[in-house]
Amino acid sequence: MSDLIWVGILAFVALILLGPQRLPEGVEALWLTLVNLGRARQNLQPLDLEAARASWRRSGNPIYSLVQLYGVTEHLVELRRRAIRAGLALFAAAAVSMLLTNRVIEILIRPAGDLKPIFLRPTELFFTYFQVALITGLCLAMPYVLYQVLAFIYPAMENPKERSRFRSLVFFGAIPGTLLFLLGVAFCYTLMLPFALGYLRNFGSNLAEAQWTIAAYISFVVTFLFGVGLIFETPLIMFVMAKLRIMTARKYISYWRYAVILIFVLAAVVTPTPDPLNLMLVATPLLLLYGQS
């Protein structure tokens, strides 16, 4: 999954730097070079671009779809414009968040009690500091970034009915979605995180002393908070599926057994400790949210 994320990031950077007119051509040429390198190792003749396209078309290679991008460069121009605006907003928010990073790190460390994280490499604290600044900046810039994403999607709505439904989903989804995510983060920070950290700190304390590095600690806490925040989006997901007529109230009721199993599986994945109490701390609000939805 991380490889796909990095490929997406590199594609976005290439779109911004190369421009929409050159991006398909550049990716296609790069892929052709890699193909010919592989053929050279097998003592085969290199392919020209037309022969390669014909081969990609016959084999269903996704690279062939890049040929179609030549006809939709206007959409890529708009995407590039939106991406540049979102990137500048993220950069500005990250710069501003540098003023808050010390305070944010102190807040993240507070649930650990009197245990003070350490760092083992000279640059570990430095990179962790900037990682927290970037995450804080992303949180600050997220409303504007989401606006740019929605503004790019909105013109694809072809008729007034689709546009009205899209506006309704955005309006009734963005605000409740943000509130539910913040509720999940607050619930995790207040109840789950102190208990989980205490459990992990005391587990096997007669065998070894807990000394967590700052990078590992921040990564653990941020991942835990983010995961529980996403879990609390369950009612919103159910609402959107109902609005899109994928699910109905009758189906939700009839699938309650599967929902309970899925909720406990998700709780087990998100929960960093194997104890049943922490598992129930995640599963109980999800069960209540499912029932209220």
Buried (B, 14 or more C-beta within 10 A) or exposed (E): EEEEEEEEEEEBEBBBEBBBEBBBBBBBEEBBEEBBEEEEEEEEEEBEEEEBBEEBEEEEBEBBEBBEBEEEBEBBBBBBBBBEBBBEBBEBBBEBBBEBBEEBBEEBBEBBEEBEBEBEEEEBBEEBBEBBBBBBBBEBBBEBBBBBBBEBEEEEBEEEEEBEBBEEBBEBBBEBBBEBBEBBBBBBBEBBBBBBBBBBBEEEEEEEEEEBBBBBBBEBBBEBBBBBBBBBBBBBBBBBBBBEEEBEEEEBEEEEEEBBEBBBEBBEEBBBBEBEEBBBBBBEBBBEBBEEB
